[in-house]
């Protein structure tokens, strides 16, 4: 796929149009019209962008630090000439109110890569404006006392880790430590320890079938560095090593299952609208818990993605399956909020607002993790709620 067609296809996700999420479908994403005006008529008008994510809803303030980790025992699987595998990890944690300074949404290099490959031309969005998006997290914030469950987050293919910041900050505000992993060479750019921001080495060819396994290795390495005898993070004492979960969007969600199969430290997993890559290692969960949370259009029990039903049938643990009406593939990320900030409309078949999509994602992922990692029993997961009529409980 040449560069102009690839940019058009990638821009569809910022427009909140669903793209294929796994296997051969991801290898050859359908390209929208060569003119994005057909998808968003009259909406791309240059204007000042003052991005702000919805405020976290928990009682804690949120601190953030970025770690740069190098796995000396593993050569980078996508660019072997780069040497050992390097990953950037944003650590979010419960913090004391009124400490620290506002954290950037992305580095300037990451924002430049995102604007160049993920944003339609003519929006007027500048990289610095995107980097300055308000996240409600602070660098240098003093940590709250205590120990907290650890949740690893993995973004969708081609999306930088920052696009799950809205979920990460909310979880931290409710008493979780969150490790948001950037999978180098798999998205628009992750800034590494030396200050460089390499772009996507896989986007022209699509996600290989081995990508979930590679992400599982990234996650296990991050867990080793956070919970081992010589931890890489100065605040590792905040982590309760016996309460670890993982959630991801799109291929990040599919990879959560692979990571659980390969690493028994992960007690609970969440897949947000990602198709599973075969073979699905369902029989290796050994009674652990997994949440399926996706759009109604193809992630109901009789929907268009058979991988969910096949995976669900093989699990023996706690396994809620929720389909959300009026959403699209991007609704479980920050992307629709960013798109609205630059005046891009929602697709015609999307009736759930960007803010509402983030609210539902935060509430149901948080409730699931509260139940599985904290031993609480939020009534939200007991069945349909009159307050959330968009959320449909599936019972295959």
C-alpha angles and dihedrals in degrees: 000000000000122000098259093051091045093053090049091051093047092048089061090073093055086052085055093244113147117252126192112275110198150023121353091347090064093046091063109028114195110253120228124222114310087241115060089203086080089062097040109022114197093349102104100084118151109245140151110284119214103173121198130167119218112276116261113258103214131095097252130080113234128242125194135197129171121225125197110206130185123200102212091186096059131058115221105270096213103038107024091178088067090069124218118021113268126194135180116220126192109211116205120188142170108274142182117268117258098019130117132015129274113287120226119246091227138349114266090252092053091048091051091053092047094049092046096051108020106037126074114241118256098041094111090229111151123201092238091054091053092047089053095054108137110250101171089233124115134211116223092023117156112248121243115241124261139045124289139191115264121232121190116207125201122190130219124274112283092013120107119235091255091074090077094052093108091060093040095054093047093051091049091050088057095052108278133123107225127201108197106194126209110207103212119232091012100090146025092295145314119202112234132206094273092055096253120128110207115198132220117312093180105043097093093053100032133236113320121226088249094061097095090052091049091051090049088056090049090052096047090050091051090049090050091053094046100044105026129105093271103036120200095219123074091216097050089121087077091067122095099212093201094060111060129150137170133212131179145174123236108328088003088062092048088049091054089069092048091049091051090050091052100037120044092193087080106085100179137023139195129201114196107198099317126138115231121242114231134279094050109207094214096140092062096064090088096202097318120138131258133181124207112201118171149136118289096232094078109354102074120107090265095034132121099273109077093181091078095055092044092050095043093052091058097053122096100185133075105309119170115185118201129182119195120211121224095021134117134205094279096046092094093060140057092262099094090050090053092045092052089051091062094043101259113148127230117256114268093253094052113092099161111091120235091249093048091049090054092045093054092045092051094046099048098038089047093048091050093050091045088056098043102035103027100033093236125139110222108190089219090086096047093086146298116344127212087215091057107036090160092070113085119193111221122216109180 
